[in-house]
Amino acid sequence: MMSRRRGVALSKDRLRWRVWGRLHSAALIAALSALALGLILPWSGQDRTTADARYAEEPCSLIAHRDADPLNPLLGSELTISTRLRTTCAPDTRPMHLVLLIDSSESMVGEPLRALQDGLERSLRGIDLHPTDRPQIAVVSFGDTAEVKRALTTSIDQIVAGLRGIEAGGSSCLDCGLDEALKVLRAGRLGEPPEGLREVVLLLSQGVEDECERVRAKANEVKAHGVVLVAACQGRTCDRGCLFETATTRRYVFAMSTWTELEFRLRELLTADGAFHPIERVILVDELSDELAYLEGGETTAVEGNRLLWVFEPWTTDVLTRTYRAGVAACGRFPLGKAEEIGVTIEYNTAFWDGYAFEHPLPNPLVVAECPTATASPTGASPSPTGTRPTEATPAPSTPTPYSPPRTWLSHLPFALSDACAPPRPALDLVIAVDVSHSMYLTPIGGIGEVGGAWRAAALVAAETVGGLRPIVDRIGVLAYGDDTGSEAFIVRRLERCCEPGLIPAPDDFWKLDGSRIDRAIIRAVAMHEEAPISPGATRAIVALTDGDLNQTRLAQLEDALRSAKRARVSIEVIVFGSDEAELLIGAVEKAGGRVRRLESFEPGRTGWFAVRDLCR
């Protein structure tokens, strides 16, 4: 797989764009603020100049697999996307020079020093490395002063002899020890450039009692020579705060309950594994094509719409899989994701690989989405999602039942859109504008009852209309209006993907407002269409549910509103409840090219079906 190498500064700029560029919500920003700081602030603990030739080849290889099941889905169905990353890292062949910097101050007298010597000897002898792979190890102790107990050697016996020769007592001069360790490492280079070596100082202590400022200054000097500092402490006096500032990175500070744990960390250090793995961070970005809609899953770090982000830090495995689901929102042939947006960025260990980053593409298979076929019929049973019809019709209930929106987006009500409109057809962006004036509450409707008749019928028709939409494919917005729709409080739901439970409010939530301004409702509904992100090729429509009483609306104002909807290419469908005088409203709507349907009694499963069918024509 081809990859592209980038320097530290370039990688930080790109990562800043990836994390922040499209994550606009305050919740995501708050959740990722700490992470983002780590991504965009340059590492300041190392200033070694490194030849670009060293990074001509990436330390690890990546195999990325990305697929969808099925690759030939039906419109309105869902598919499962699986992305798998596998990394393989070649052994770091650069020789390692390791200085064991051991605290011999008064705090180590007696049992603490013996426990350290025993644990360290056991660790060194327990790591079975081939002689050619063994690091050169030196032993330096620090108390009042620093002393080299053994120069660099591969002999375990000589290293242990130097270790056993340490005696504790006196103060703690850690900066003296760091200075001596640096001298040992520089002497061991023998003219070889430091870029060709892995030079490490492993500090072993009960705790640092020196002034942190002096220790920090000396540690920065050592790191400036390309030396990696690792700190391990054991005991109740372990001052991790000061050790954090000594080590090259906070990940290289280890608090241990016993010194026997050293074997595990030494093995990781010598084999470039675990905390010392070459890969420090993996960033995966996937942005699905506009013809798809992300649903759920994948254990993402952040999501905005179809854009998914994962940040794996540290990278703790060689194989990782993420699986998530998406809905099919359009027919045709299209790539699974946006090729220019998707990819994997691998950032390498800051200490040993200078934080260089490489970018890799992701496989981008082609999806071929088919439109189901169905025959339209206003009666009979509903089709299945594939467009086939059951052999027997399901009779409509004799009395109205409360509407419960579908809980899964694959659910279809008896007036499913695949029956109302023979597919394929463009997506539908629909705003339902519900009259909640006082007269709606007083208008009786057959089959509903005397109290709240028109409003309760409007709520049921609105629910039916929503149920006739295709989940994921279509978008829905709801607007409740009385004598004024200028306030945001009247917008129940902005134009968004169809259809969540609870979309239509309970009848008692909005009713008995004074007056009715359908002209303002139409203008506001048009604005809702204009404010929503563009859905290419979608039919834009408004369904207004009212008792037909213009109330405070003047005819000229209504005509102006209808003309504005027509200019915006927004279709108008008005459903009038009851027997109120509605000739002025009907005439104005029909003159503007809209449709009007009168409803004096409610028949479940019919009105919403007709409304959606009409809008498909």
N, C-alpha and C positions, 0 to 999 in steps of 0.2 A: 504494500500500500504506500502510495506516495505521501510524503509529509513535507511540511515547510518549516524551516527553522527561523526563529525570530530572536532578537536580542531582548534583554530584560525590559528596557524602556518601552519597546513596541508592544510586548506582551501585556504590560500593565495597562496601556491605553486601550488595547482591544478588549481586555477583560473588563475594564471599567465600562465600556460601551455595552458589552454583553450583559453585565449584571444590572446596570442602571438604565440602559437605553430605552427599554420598553416596560420597565416595572414601575408604573406610575402610582400605584395605590399606596396610601400611607402605611397600611398594615404590612405590606411586603417590604417597604423601605425600612420600617422599624425592625422587622425580623432579620433583615440582611445587613443592617448597618455595620455590625461588628465584622462580618465576613467581608464586606466591601472594602473596609479600611485595610484589611489584610491583603486584599487583591491589588489595591491601587497605590499603596505606599511603597516606595522602593526600599529594598533591604539595605541597611546602612552599616552592617557589621563587617564588610569585606571590601577591600579595595585593590585586590590583586588584578593586574592586567593579564588577560589570558588570550593566547593566540586563537584566532577563529578556526584554525586547522584542527584543533582539539575537538571541535563540535561538528566536524564534517559529517560524522555518522551519529545517529541518535543512539543513546545508550540502550534503549529498549525498543522492541517492535510492538506494534499494535495490530491486532486483527479485529475488525469491527463487523458485526453481522446485524442486519436490520431487515425485518420482514413484517408482513401483515397477513392475517388470516381472517377472511379470504381475500385474495387479491382481485376477485371479480364479484364484489358485493352488489346487492340491490340498493337502489335509492331508498333512504330512510332506515336501512339496517345499520348494524354496527360491525366494526372489525377490531381485532386485537393486534396491537403492534408490539413487537418484541425487539429490543435492542440489546445486544450482547457485546461486551468488550473483553478481549483477552490480551494480556500483556506478557511479554517474555523479555527478560533482561539478561544481557550477556554479563558474565563475570567481569568485575573491574580488575583489570590486569595490572594496574599501577601498584608498585610496591608500597606497603604501609610501614611507616615509622611511627611507633607508639611510645609515648613517655607516660609511665605510671607516676603521677605526682602525688605523694603520700604525705598526709598530715602527721608530723611527729611532735606536735606541741604537747603541752602538759595535759590537755584534755584526752590524749590518747594513751596515757600511762596505764600499764597493766593490761587488764582484760580487753579494753577496746582495741589496742594495737594487736594483741595476740589473735583476736577474732578476725581482724582484717587480714593479717598475714596468713592465717589458716584458710580463710575463705578465698583469698586471692590465689594461693598456691593450688588449692583444689580446683579452682576455675581454670587456671593455666594448664594444669595437667589433664583436665577433663576434656579440653578442646583438642580433638584429634585431627590435626591438619597435616597434609603432606608437607614434607620438608621444604619443597619449593614454594609452597603457599604460605609458609609461616612469616609473620611480620617480624621486623626487627623491633625489639622492645628494650627500653631503658628504664631505670628506676631512679627517681629523684625524690628526696625527702625535704620537708621544710619545717623548721621550728623557729629558733632565734635567727638562724640563717638557713640557706639551702645547700644541700650536698648531693652530688651525683654518686649514688651507691652502685650503679652499674651502667656503663655506656651501652649504646645500641648493640644488640646481639640477638641471634635466633635461638640460642641455647636456653632451654627452659631451666636447666640446673643452675646456670649462671644467674639467670633472672631471679630464681628463688633464693639463691645465696645472697644476692644484693638485698632482696626483700627482708630476709631474716636478719640482716645486719643493721637494721634500723632500730634506734633507741629513742624513746619518747622523753620529752621534758622541755621546758622553756615556753616562750611565747610563740605566736603564730604569725609568720611573715609570708603570707601567700604570694604577695607580689614578688618577693625574692625567689620563691619556687617557680613562678611563671617565667621569670627572667632566665633562670638557670635551664628550665626545660626548653626554652627557645634556643639557647646556645647549643644544647645537645642536638637539637634537630638541624640547626644550620650546619653544624660540624658534620652531621651524617649525610649531607647532600653530596659531598665529594664532587662538586662541580656540576651535578645534574640539576637541571631547572626544576623549581618547585612544582611546576605544572605536571611533571611526570611522576609525582609522588602523592601519596595520601598521608599527610602529617597530622597526627592527633595527639592531644594531651588529655589524659584521663585523670581528673582530680578526684581523690578519694579522701574523705574527711568525716569527722563527727559533726562538723559545723564550722562556719567561717566566722571568726571573732574579729578579724581586721575591719578597719573602716572600709565600707563599700566603695567609697569614692576612689581610694587609692588602688583597690583591687580592680575596679572597673577600668581605670586608666591603663593599667598594665595589661589587662585582658584584651582591650581594644588594640594595643600595640602588637600583641601576639597574633591576634586575628588578622591584623593588617598584613602580616607576612604569609597569609594563606593557610594558617594552622587552624584546625578545627578543635574547639574546646568542648569537652564532655565532662559533666560533674555528677558524682554519685556520693550520697551521704547516708549515714545510718546513725540513729540515736535521737534522743529527745531534743538535743541542741542543734539539730539540723536546720540551718538557716537557709531555707530554699529561696527566700527573697533575694539575698545577695548572690546566691549561686545562679539564679536565673539571669542576673546581669553579667555573670562571668561566662556562662556557656554561649556557644555560637547561636543557639536557638533554644527556646524554652522546652522544646521537645527533647533536648539533650541533657535535661536535669532529671535524675532518678533518685527518689527517696526509697530506701530499702529497709525492710524489717530486719534482715540478717545479711551478712556479706556473702553468704552462699548464693544469693541471687545474682551475683556478679557474672557467674558463668553464662547465664542466659543473655545478659547484655553484651558481654564480650563476644559471644558467638555471633550475635546480630551485627556487631561492629565489624568483625573480621570477614563476615560473609556478605556484607551489604544487604541486610534483610531487616524486617521489622521497622523499628524507629529509624534505621539507617538505609532504608530502601531507596534506590535511586529516584523513584517517582515520589514527589512530594504532594502533588495535587493533580486531580483529573477533573476537567470541566466538560460536561456534555450539554450541548444545546440542540434542541429539536424544535422546529417550527413546522407544524402540519400545514398542508396546502389549504387554500381557502375553501376547497370543495369538501373538506372534512371539518369536524368540530370535536375538539377534545372533550371527553366525558369525565373520566376518573382513572385513578391508579397510577402506578409508576414510582411512588415514594419520592416525589419531586422535592427539590429544594425551594423552587418557586415556580408559579404558573401565572401567566397573564394571557387569557384567551387561548390561542393555539400555540403559544410560545412556552416551551417547557425548559427548565434549567435544573441541572444536577451539579453539585459540587461535592466531590469525594476527597476529603482531607482528614487524616492521611489516607493514602491508597493502601488498603490493608489486604488486598486479595489480588490474585492474578486473573481471575475470571469473575465478571459481574454481569447480571442480567436485570433489565428493567422492563416490565410489561404493563401496558396501559391500553385503554379503550377509546375509540373515537367513533362518531356517527358519520354516516355518509349523507352529505347535504346537497349533492348535485350528481347528475349523470355525466358520463363521458370518460375520457382517458386523461389522467393527470398523475404527476409524480406524488409519492407519499408525502414528501415534505418540500419546503422551499430550499432548493439546492444552495443558494447563496447564503442561507442563514444557519444551516445545520452543520455540525462538526464536533470534533473532540480536540481539546487542547490539553497537552500533557506538560506540566511544569516539573522540572527536575529539582532534586535535592539542592537546596541553596548552598549548603556547606561544601559538598563535593562536586557539584556541577554548576555552580554559579547561578542557579535559578533559571537556566535557559528553558525556553518553551518551544514545543513543536506542535503544529496544527495538522490534523488529519481529517479527511472528508468522511462522511458516513454514506453507506450504500443507500440509494434512493430508488427503490423499485417502483414500477408503474402500476397504478390502480386503474382497473377498467370497471366502472360502476354502471350497472344496467338499470334502466327504468322499468318498473313492473308494468304489466298490462292488466287492464280491468275494463269492464263495461259499466257505464254510468246508469244508475237507476235510483229514483227517489224512494223506492219501496223495497221491501224484502230485507234479507239478512245482510249484514256487513261482510265485506270481503276480508280475507286474512291479509297480513302484510304483504304476501306475495301476489295478491290480486285475484286468487281463486275464490269462488263463492260456495258457501255451505249449501247442502241440499235442501235444508228446511229453514224457513224464515223464523226469526225470533220475534214474537209479537210484542208490540209496544205496551208498556204498563198502562193500566186503566186510569191510574191516578198519578199526579206528578210526584216524583221522588227527589229528595235533595241531591244536588250535584256533588259528586266527589271526583275531583280531577284525577287523571291516571297517575299512579305513583311511579311507574316506569315509563320511559319515553318510547318503549315499543308497544304500549297499550293503544288500542284503537276502540273508539266508541262506535255505536251502531251506525253513525252517519260518517264513517271514516272518509277522509278526503279521497282515498284511492277509489271510492265509490261515487263521490260527489263530482269528481273531475277525472276523466280518463287521462292518465299520465302518458307521456311526460308533459309537464307544464312548468312554467317558471315558478320560482319561489314566490311566496306571498308575504308582504309586509303589511300587517293589519293593525289599525288602531280602533278599538271599540270605545265609543263615546256614549256614556250612559247618563240619561237625564235623571237627576235625583231631586227634582223639584217637588214641592208639596203635592201638586196635582197628580203626580205619578203614584203617590201613596193612596190617593183617594179614588183613582180610576179602577173600577172592577173589571176583571178579566175572567171569562168562562174557564172553569177547570182549575182556577187558582184560589178563589175565595174573595170575599168582599174587602178584607183588610189588606192593604198593601198590594193589591192585585197587580197593577201595571209594573210596579217596581220589582215585585217578586218574579213576575213573568220575564222582565228584562234580565234579571240575574240568571234565570235558567236558560234563556236564549243565548246570553253571552257565554255561558258555560258550554252550551252545545256548539256554538261557533268555534270556541277554542278547541273543543274536542275534535272538530273537523279538520284541524290543521295538522300538517305533518311535523312531528317532532324533529328538531335539528334543522330541517329544511326551511321552515317558515319562521317568521318573527311576529311577536304580538306585543301590543301596548294597550293599556287600559286607561281611560280618562273619565272621571266622574265630574259632572258639571251642574251648576245651578245658575245663579244670576251672574257669576263671574268665574272665569277660568284662568285668570291671569296669575293666580297664586300657585306655587309649586305644590301646595297642599292638596290640590285637586287631582294631581297625577297619581294614580294608584300604582302604575308600573310603566316604566319607560320601555321603548321598543327594544326587545331582546329576543333571544332564541326561544322558541316554543318548547315545552310548556311545563312549568313547575306546578306542583300541588299548591292550592291556596291562591292561585292567580286571581280568581274572581272573589271579591270580598263578600262577606255575609251580608244579606239584605239590610240588616240594621246598621251596618257601618256607615253608609252614606244614603241619607234620604231626608225628605222634608226640609230641603233648603228653600229659601224664598226665591221665587222667580226662576226664569229659565232663559239663557242666552245661547241658543244653538249656534248662532253666528260666531260667537267667541270660541265655542267648543270646536268648531270646524277649523278656525284659524289656528288654535292651539294644537289640534291634532296634526295639521299640516306641518307645523313647526316641529313636532315630535318626529315626523318622518325626516325632515331636513336635518335634524340634530343627530340622528342615528348614523353609524358608519354605513357607507354605501354597500348595498348588496347587489352586485351586478346582475342585471336582467330581471330583477324582482318586480312583481306587480305591487303597486302601492295603493292602499285602499283604506277607507274609513267606513265603519258600520256604526250608524247613530241609532240608538234605541230611545224612543221618546213617545209621549202621548199625543204629540202633534200640536200642542198649544204653544204658539210662538211667544206668548207672554210678553216680556219686555223687548223681544226682538222685532225690530222693524223690518219690513220686507226688503227695503233697499240694502240694509245691513246684511241680511241673509244672502241676497244675490251677490253682493261684493265678496262674501266669504266663499260662496260656491265658485265664483270666477277664479279666486286665488287658488282653490284646490285644483281646478281644471288646468290652470297655468303650470302648476307644480306636477301635473300628470298623476294626480291622486284621484282614484275612483271613489264615488259616494254611493252608499247603499243605506237607506233609511227604513227602519222597521217601526211602524206606528201602532201603538197599542190603544185599544178602546175605540169609542165612537165619537170622541171629541171632534170639533170642527178642525180639519187639517188640510183644507183645500189649498190655502195659501202656501203651506209648506210643501205639499205634494207638487203643486204647479211649479214652484221655484226649482225644486230638485230635478224634476223631469225636464224642465227647460234647459237646465245646465248639463243634461246628459246623464244624470244619476238615476238610480232605481228606487222605487218606493214599494214597500209591502205592508199591507194593513193586517193587523192581528186583533180580533175581538175575542178569540178563545185560544187557549194554549193546547197544542197537541205535541206531546213530548217526542223528540227525535226527528222533527220535521223542519221547523223554522230555521234552526242553525244550519241544517243540511242545505236548504235552499239558498241561504245567504252565501255560504262558501261556494256553492255551485255557480251562482250568478257571478261572483267575482272572478271565477276561473274562465269565464267565457271571453 
